[in-house]
Amino acid sequence: MKRKTDYRYLIPAVVTVAVMTQIPFLMTLIFSTVRWNMSRPDIKRTFNGIENYLYFLKIEPQNLPPFYGILLQTVLITGLTLFICCFLGFLLSLLLDHEVPGINIARTLILGPFFVMSTASGVIWKTTIFNTTFGWYGVIAKALGLAPVDLVSYHPLGVVIALFVWQWLPFFVLIILAGLQGLDQEVMDSMRIDGVNWFQSIFHIKLPLIMNHMRVAIMLGLVFVIKEFGLILTTTAGGPGTRSYTLPYYVYMQIFSANNVGRAGALSAMTVVLTLVLVNLIYRSIERRNAKYA
């Protein structure tokens, strides 16, 4: 006999989540339809519909808004970060999926960057590593007789991607390693009995079996990476110019530099929609895979 689920027990959780997430988002949507510049208190706040959205999206002859370039940079940074994290995370997980002396220490140390505040990480990397005068990079380059290049200024996208990978790689290792350690031992024993070689065991057996773990890591990693802000603020500050801007950093500049609440709200709403669309696509791919092998 099936028990009826009493959904009344879920009401407190649903109300809490709604208050914490949906009400701020609804306020953001409301602000996105308002003309409100905090640096001009003499101008009244008025309703202007979708004008704030058109400011970012409208294409005029020989005048492409910076929004499209920043959107492309956001997709590029996020995509490359997720790809590198998946690739390196899988390789590191394979190395950590062995019971050898000291493996627990190695597993603990690999998770270190995940627990460091992103702003602190940015400051440390910029001042003690990437600095061309007294940073590790500058000292090593000079010791080798090379002229160190200011990576933060000349290669800001590469620096941002490298720092994003350093920050979020442990998260991917954590999920992928959990998938590897959760594989059916009988399958692994049958694989060894059948004489499967290393390449086949990795790419034809283990990787397909943990593909759902990979997709979950990508889906959650997408949310974490696309909203990352502190590393950019403390290293490149979005520069030079807007070469290392992402959409969240663009929102920050609209509200704290341009003091434009309406445009910041519109840009925030578009960022949320983009994130939800990408997450939904990944989730649907997981559902299709589960249905295929059900």
C-alpha positions as a Markdown table, in Angstrom:
| # | Residue | x | y | z |
|---|---|---|---|---|
| 1 | Met | 0.0 | 0.0 | 0.0 |
| 2 | Lys | 1.4 | 3.3 | -1.0 |
| 3 | Arg | 1.8 | 6.0 | 1.6 |
| 4 | Lys | 0.5 | 9.5 | 0.7 |
| 5 | Thr | 3.2 | 12.1 | 0.9 |
| 6 | Asp | 2.3 | 15.0 | 3.1 |
| 7 | Tyr | 3.6 | 18.0 | 1.1 |
| 8 | Arg | 2.8 | 20.3 | 4.0 |
| 9 | Tyr | 6.3 | 19.4 | 5.4 |
| 10 | Leu | 7.8 | 20.9 | 2.3 |
| 11 | Ile | 6.1 | 24.3 | 2.8 |
| 12 | Pro | 8.8 | 25.8 | 5.1 |
| 13 | Ala | 11.6 | 24.9 | 2.8 |
| 14 | Val | 9.7 | 26.1 | -0.3 |
| 15 | Val | 8.8 | 29.4 | 1.4 |
| 16 | Thr | 12.4 | 29.9 | 2.6 |
| 17 | Val | 13.9 | 29.2 | -0.9 |
| 18 | Ala | 11.3 | 31.5 | -2.5 |
| 19 | Val | 12.0 | 34.4 | -0.1 |
| 20 | Met | 15.8 | 34.0 | -0.5 |
| 21 | Thr | 16.0 | 33.6 | -4.2 |
| 22 | Gln | 12.8 | 34.5 | -6.1 |
| 23 | Ile | 11.9 | 37.8 | -4.4 |
| 24 | Pro | 15.4 | 39.3 | -5.0 |
| 25 | Phe | 15.1 | 38.2 | -8.6 |
| 26 | Leu | 11.7 | 39.7 | -9.0 |
| 27 | Met | 13.0 | 43.0 | -7.6 |
| 28 | Thr | 15.8 | 42.8 | -10.1 |
| 29 | Leu | 13.3 | 42.4 | -12.9 |
| 30 | Ile | 11.4 | 45.4 | -11.6 |
| 31 | Phe | 14.5 | 47.5 | -11.4 |
| 32 | Ser | 15.4 | 46.5 | -15.0 |
| 33 | Thr | 12.4 | 48.4 | -16.3 |
| 34 | Val | 13.2 | 51.6 | -14.4 |
| 35 | Arg | 15.3 | 54.6 | -15.4 |
| 36 | Trp | 17.3 | 55.1 | -12.3 |
| 37 | Asn | 20.8 | 56.7 | -12.2 |
| 38 | Met | 22.0 | 57.1 | -8.6 |
| 39 | Ser | 24.6 | 59.7 | -9.6 |
| 40 | Arg | 21.7 | 62.0 | -10.9 |
| 41 | Pro | 19.3 | 62.4 | -8.0 |
| 42 | Asp | 17.8 | 65.4 | -9.8 |
| 43 | Ile | 16.3 | 63.0 | -12.4 |
| 44 | Lys | 13.2 | 61.2 | -11.3 |
| 45 | Arg | 12.9 | 57.5 | -11.4 |
| 46 | Thr | 10.6 | 56.6 | -14.3 |
| 47 | Phe | 9.3 | 53.4 | -15.9 |
| 48 | Asn | 11.0 | 52.9 | -19.3 |
| 49 | Gly | 10.0 | 49.4 | -20.3 |
| 50 | Ile | 12.6 | 47.5 | -22.2 |
| 51 | Glu | 14.9 | 50.4 | -22.9 |
| 52 | Asn | 17.5 | 49.2 | -20.5 |
| 53 | Tyr | 17.6 | 45.8 | -22.4 |
| 54 | Leu | 17.7 | 47.6 | -25.8 |
| 55 | Tyr | 20.7 | 49.6 | -24.6 |
| 56 | Phe | 22.8 | 46.4 | -24.5 |
| 57 | Leu | 21.1 | 44.5 | -27.4 |
| 58 | Lys | 20.4 | 47.2 | -30.0 |
| 59 | Ile | 22.8 | 47.0 | -32.9 |
| 60 | Glu | 23.4 | 50.3 | -34.8 |
| 61 | Pro | 25.4 | 50.7 | -38.1 |
| 62 | Gln | 29.1 | 50.7 | -37.4 |
| 63 | Asn | 28.4 | 50.7 | -33.6 |
| 64 | Leu | 28.3 | 47.3 | -32.0 |
| 65 | Pro | 27.5 | 47.5 | -28.3 |
| 66 | Pro | 30.2 | 46.2 | -25.9 |
| 67 | Phe | 27.7 | 43.7 | -24.6 |
| 68 | Tyr | 28.3 | 41.3 | -27.4 |
| 69 | Gly | 32.0 | 41.2 | -27.0 |
| 70 | Ile | 31.7 | 40.7 | -23.2 |
| 71 | Leu | 29.1 | 38.0 | -23.8 |
| 72 | Leu | 31.6 | 36.2 | -26.2 |
| 73 | Gln | 34.4 | 36.6 | -23.6 |
| 74 | Thr | 32.1 | 35.1 | -20.9 |
| 75 | Val | 31.3 | 32.1 | -23.1 |
| 76 | Leu | 34.9 | 31.7 | -24.0 |
| 77 | Ile | 36.2 | 31.9 | -20.4 |
| 78 | Thr | 33.5 | 29.6 | -19.1 |
| 79 | Gly | 33.7 | 27.1 | -21.9 |
| 80 | Leu | 37.5 | 26.8 | -21.8 |
| 81 | Thr | 37.5 | 26.6 | -18.0 |
| 82 | Leu | 34.9 | 23.8 | -17.9 |
| 83 | Phe | 36.8 | 21.9 | -20.7 |
| 84 | Ile | 40.2 | 22.1 | -19.0 |
| 85 | Cys | 38.6 | 21.3 | -15.6 |
| 86 | Cys | 36.9 | 18.2 | -17.0 |
| 87 | Phe | 40.1 | 17.0 | -18.8 |
| 88 | Leu | 42.5 | 17.6 | -15.9 |
| 89 | Gly | 39.9 | 16.5 | -13.3 |
| 90 | Phe | 39.5 | 13.2 | -15.0 |
| 91 | Leu | 43.2 | 12.6 | -15.2 |
| 92 | Leu | 43.8 | 13.6 | -11.6 |
| 93 | Ser | 40.9 | 11.4 | -10.5 |
| 94 | Leu | 42.4 | 8.4 | -12.2 |
| 95 | Leu | 45.7 | 9.0 | -10.4 |
| 96 | Leu | 43.9 | 9.4 | -7.0 |
| 97 | Asp | 41.8 | 6.3 | -7.5 |
| 98 | His | 44.5 | 4.0 | -6.2 |
| 99 | Glu | 45.1 | 2.8 | -2.7 |
| 100 | Val | 48.8 | 3.7 | -2.2 |
| 101 | Pro | 50.6 | 5.0 | 0.8 |
| 102 | Gly | 49.8 | 8.7 | 1.3 |
| 103 | Ile | 46.9 | 8.8 | -1.1 |
| 104 | Asn | 44.6 | 10.3 | 1.6 |
| 105 | Ile | 47.0 | 13.2 | 2.1 |
| 106 | Ala | 47.1 | 13.8 | -1.7 |
| 107 | Arg | 43.3 | 13.7 | -1.9 |
| 108 | Thr | 43.1 | 16.3 | 0.9 |
| 109 | Leu | 45.8 | 18.6 | -0.6 |
| 110 | Ile | 44.2 | 18.6 | -4.1 |
| 111 | Leu | 41.0 | 20.1 | -2.6 |
| 112 | Gly | 43.0 | 23.0 | -1.0 |
| 113 | Pro | 42.3 | 25.7 | -3.7 |
| 114 | Phe | 38.5 | 25.0 | -3.5 |
| 115 | Phe | 38.4 | 26.3 | 0.1 |
| 116 | Val | 40.4 | 29.5 | -0.5 |
| 117 | Met | 38.4 | 32.7 | -1.0 |
| 118 | Ser | 38.6 | 33.8 | -4.6 |
| 119 | Thr | 39.5 | 37.4 | -3.7 |
| 120 | Ala | 42.4 | 36.2 | -1.5 |
| 121 | Ser | 43.5 | 33.8 | -4.3 |
| 122 | Gly | 43.5 | 36.7 | -6.8 |
| 123 | Val | 45.6 | 38.9 | -4.6 |
| 124 | Ile | 48.1 | 36.1 | -3.9 |
| 125 | Trp | 48.5 | 35.2 | -7.5 |
| 126 | Lys | 48.9 | 38.8 | -8.7 |
| 127 | Thr | 51.3 | 39.9 | -6.1 |
| 128 | Thr | 53.5 | 36.9 | -5.3 |
| 129 | Ile | 53.4 | 34.9 | -8.6 |
| 130 | Phe | 52.6 | 37.0 | -11.6 |
| 131 | Asn | 54.4 | 40.1 | -10.5 |
| 132 | Thr | 57.4 | 40.7 | -13.0 |
| 133 | Thr | 59.6 | 42.3 | -10.3 |
| 134 | Phe | 59.4 | 40.2 | -7.2 |
| 135 | Gly | 56.9 | 37.4 | -8.1 |
| 136 | Trp | 57.9 | 33.8 | -8.7 |
| 137 | Tyr | 57.3 | 34.2 | -12.4 |
| 138 | Gly | 59.5 | 37.3 | -12.7 |
| 139 | Val | 62.3 | 35.9 | -10.5 |
| 140 | Ile | 62.4 | 32.6 | -12.4 |
| 141 | Ala | 62.3 | 34.3 | -15.8 |
| 142 | Lys | 65.1 | 36.6 | -14.9 |
| 143 | Ala | 67.2 | 33.7 | -13.5 |
| 144 | Leu | 66.8 | 32.0 | -16.9 |
| 145 | Gly | 67.9 | 35.2 | -18.7 |
| 146 | Leu | 64.5 | 36.0 | -20.1 |
| 147 | Ala | 62.6 | 39.2 | -20.0 |
| 148 | Pro | 59.3 | 38.6 | -18.1 |
| 149 | Val | 56.1 | 39.7 | -19.8 |
| 150 | Asp | 53.4 | 41.3 | -17.7 |
| 151 | Leu | 50.9 | 38.5 | -18.2 |
| 152 | Val | 48.1 | 40.3 | -16.4 |
| 153 | Ser | 48.3 | 43.2 | -18.8 |
| 154 | Tyr | 49.1 | 41.4 | -22.1 |
| 155 | His | 47.3 | 38.1 | -21.6 |
| 156 | Pro | 44.4 | 38.9 | -19.3 |
| 157 | Leu | 42.1 | 36.2 | -20.7 |
| 158 | Gly | 44.7 | 33.5 | -20.2 |
| 159 | Val | 45.4 | 34.6 | -16.7 |
| 160 | Val | 41.7 | 34.6 | -15.8 |
| 161 | Ile | 41.1 | 31.2 | -17.3 |
| 162 | Ala | 44.2 | 29.8 | -15.5 |
| 163 | Leu | 43.0 | 31.2 | -12.2 |
| 164 | Phe | 39.5 | 29.9 | -12.7 |
| 165 | Val | 40.9 | 26.4 | -13.5 |
| 166 | Trp | 43.0 | 26.5 | -10.3 |
| 167 | Gln | 40.0 | 27.5 | -8.2 |
| 168 | Trp | 37.5 | 25.1 | -9.5 |
| 169 | Leu | 39.5 | 22.0 | -10.6 |
| 170 | Pro | 39.3 | 20.5 | -7.1 |
| 171 | Phe | 35.5 | 20.5 | -7.3 |
| 172 | Phe | 35.6 | 18.5 | -10.6 |
| 173 | Val | 38.1 | 16.1 | -9.0 |
| 174 | Leu | 35.8 | 15.6 | -6.1 |
| 175 | Ile | 32.8 | 14.7 | -8.2 |
| 176 | Ile | 34.6 | 12.6 | -10.8 |
| 177 | Leu | 36.6 | 10.7 | -8.1 |
| 178 | Ala | 33.4 | 9.9 | -6.3 |
| 179 | Gly | 32.1 | 8.5 | -9.6 |
| 180 | Leu | 35.2 | 6.3 | -10.1 |
| 181 | Gln | 35.1 | 5.0 | -6.6 |
| 182 | Gly | 31.4 | 4.2 | -7.0 |
| 183 | Leu | 31.9 | 1.9 | -10.0 |
| 184 | Asp | 30.6 | -1.7 | -9.6 |
| 185 | Gln | 33.5 | -3.8 | -8.4 |
| 186 | Glu | 32.1 | -6.8 | -10.3 |
| 187 | Val | 32.4 | -4.9 | -13.5 |
| 188 | Met | 36.0 | -4.0 | -12.7 |
| 189 | Asp | 36.8 | -7.6 | -11.8 |
| 190 | Ser | 35.2 | -8.9 | -15.1 |
| 191 | Met | 37.3 | -6.3 | -17.0 |
| 192 | Arg | 40.5 | -7.6 | -15.5 |
| 193 | Ile | 39.5 | -11.3 | -16.2 |
| 194 | Asp | 38.7 | -10.5 | -19.8 |
| 195 | Gly | 42.2 | -9.0 | -20.3 |
| 196 | Val | 41.0 | -5.5 | -21.1 |
| 197 | Asn | 44.0 | -3.2 | -21.7 |
| 198 | Trp | 44.5 | 0.2 | -20.0 |
| 199 | Phe | 43.2 | 2.3 | -22.8 |
| 200 | Gln | 40.0 | 0.3 | -23.2 |
| 201 | Ser | 39.4 | 0.2 | -19.5 |
| 202 | Ile | 39.6 | 4.0 | -19.2 |
| 203 | Phe | 37.9 | 5.2 | -22.4 |
| 204 | His | 35.5 | 2.3 | -23.1 |
| 205 | Ile | 34.4 | 1.3 | -19.6 |
| 206 | Lys | 35.2 | 3.8 | -16.9 |
| 207 | Leu | 34.5 | 7.0 | -18.8 |
| 208 | Pro | 31.1 | 6.0 | -20.1 |
| 209 | Leu | 30.1 | 4.7 | -16.7 |
| 210 | Ile | 30.9 | 8.1 | -15.0 |
| 211 | Met | 29.6 | 10.3 | -17.8 |
| 212 | Asn | 26.6 | 11.4 | -15.7 |
| 213 | His | 29.0 | 12.5 | -13.0 |
| 214 | Met | 30.9 | 14.5 | -15.6 |
| 215 | Arg | 27.7 | 16.2 | -16.7 |
| 216 | Val | 26.7 | 17.0 | -13.2 |
| 217 | Ala | 30.1 | 18.5 | -12.6 |
| 218 | Ile | 29.8 | 20.6 | -15.7 |
| 219 | Met | 26.3 | 21.7 | -14.8 |
| 220 | Leu | 27.2 | 22.8 | -11.3 |
| 221 | Gly | 30.6 | 24.1 | -12.5 |
| 222 | Leu | 28.9 | 26.2 | -15.1 |
| 223 | Val | 26.9 | 28.0 | -12.4 |
| 224 | Phe | 29.9 | 28.5 | -10.2 |
| 225 | Val | 32.3 | 29.7 | -12.9 |
| 226 | Ile | 29.9 | 32.0 | -14.8 |
| 227 | Lys | 29.2 | 34.0 | -11.6 |
| 228 | Glu | 32.9 | 34.1 | -10.5 |
| 229 | Phe | 33.8 | 37.7 | -9.8 |
| 230 | Gly | 36.4 | 38.1 | -7.1 |
| 231 | Leu | 39.3 | 36.7 | -9.1 |
| 232 | Ile | 38.7 | 39.2 | -11.9 |
| 233 | Leu | 38.3 | 42.1 | -9.5 |
| 234 | Thr | 41.6 | 41.4 | -7.7 |
| 235 | Thr | 43.8 | 40.5 | -10.6 |
| 236 | Thr | 42.9 | 42.2 | -13.9 |
| 237 | Ala | 40.0 | 44.5 | -12.7 |
| 238 | Gly | 38.4 | 43.7 | -16.1 |
| 239 | Gly | 41.2 | 45.3 | -18.0 |
| 240 | Pro | 43.0 | 46.3 | -20.0 |
| 241 | Gly | 39.9 | 48.2 | -21.0 |
| 242 | Thr | 37.2 | 45.5 | -21.2 |
| 243 | Arg | 39.4 | 42.7 | -22.4 |
| 244 | Ser | 38.7 | 40.5 | -19.3 |
| 245 | Tyr | 35.2 | 41.5 | -18.6 |
| 246 | Thr | 32.6 | 38.9 | -17.9 |
| 247 | Leu | 28.8 | 39.5 | -17.6 |
| 248 | Pro | 28.9 | 39.5 | -13.7 |
| 249 | Tyr | 31.8 | 42.0 | -13.7 |
| 250 | Tyr | 29.9 | 44.1 | -16.3 |
| 251 | Val | 26.9 | 44.2 | -13.8 |
| 252 | Tyr | 29.3 | 45.3 | -11.1 |
| 253 | Met | 30.6 | 48.2 | -13.2 |
| 254 | Gln | 27.1 | 49.3 | -14.2 |
| 255 | Ile | 26.0 | 49.6 | -10.6 |
| 256 | Phe | 29.2 | 50.7 | -8.8 |
| 257 | Ser | 30.9 | 52.7 | -11.5 |
| 258 | Ala | 28.1 | 54.0 | -13.7 |
| 259 | Asn | 25.6 | 54.1 | -10.8 |
| 260 | Asn | 22.9 | 52.9 | -13.2 |
| 261 | Val | 20.5 | 50.6 | -11.3 |
| 262 | Gly | 18.2 | 50.0 | -14.3 |
| 263 | Arg | 20.9 | 48.9 | -16.7 |
| 264 | Ala | 22.5 | 46.7 | -14.0 |
| 265 | Gly | 19.2 | 45.1 | -13.4 |
| 266 | Ala | 18.6 | 44.4 | -17.1 |
| 267 | Leu | 22.1 | 42.9 | -17.5 |
| 268 | Ser | 21.6 | 40.8 | -14.4 |
| 269 | Ala | 18.4 | 39.4 | -15.7 |
| 270 | Met | 20.0 | 38.5 | -19.1 |
| 271 | Thr | 22.9 | 36.8 | -17.3 |
| 272 | Val | 20.5 | 34.7 | -15.2 |
| 273 | Val | 18.5 | 33.7 | -18.3 |
| 274 | Leu | 21.6 | 32.7 | -20.2 |
| 275 | Thr | 22.8 | 30.6 | -17.2 |
| 276 | Leu | 19.4 | 28.9 | -16.9 |
| 277 | Val | 19.3 | 28.1 | -20.6 |
| 278 | Leu | 22.8 | 26.5 | -20.5 |
| 279 | Val | 22.0 | 24.5 | -17.3 |
| 280 | Asn | 18.8 | 23.3 | -18.8 |
| 281 | Leu | 20.5 | 22.1 | -21.9 |
| 282 | Ile | 23.0 | 20.1 | -19.8 |
| 283 | Tyr | 20.3 | 18.7 | -17.6 |
| 284 | Arg | 18.3 | 17.6 | -20.7 |
| 285 | Ser | 21.4 | 15.8 | -22.0 |
| 286 | Ile | 21.6 | 13.9 | -18.7 |
| 287 | Glu | 17.9 | 13.0 | -18.9 |
| 288 | Arg | 18.3 | 11.7 | -22.5 |
| 289 | Arg | 21.3 | 9.6 | -21.6 |
| 290 | Asn | 19.4 | 8.1 | -18.6 |
| 291 | Ala | 16.4 | 7.3 | -20.8 |
| 292 | Lys | 18.6 | 5.8 | -23.4 |
| 293 | Tyr | 20.2 | 3.3 | -21.0 |
| 294 | Ala | 17.2 | 2.7 | -18.8 |
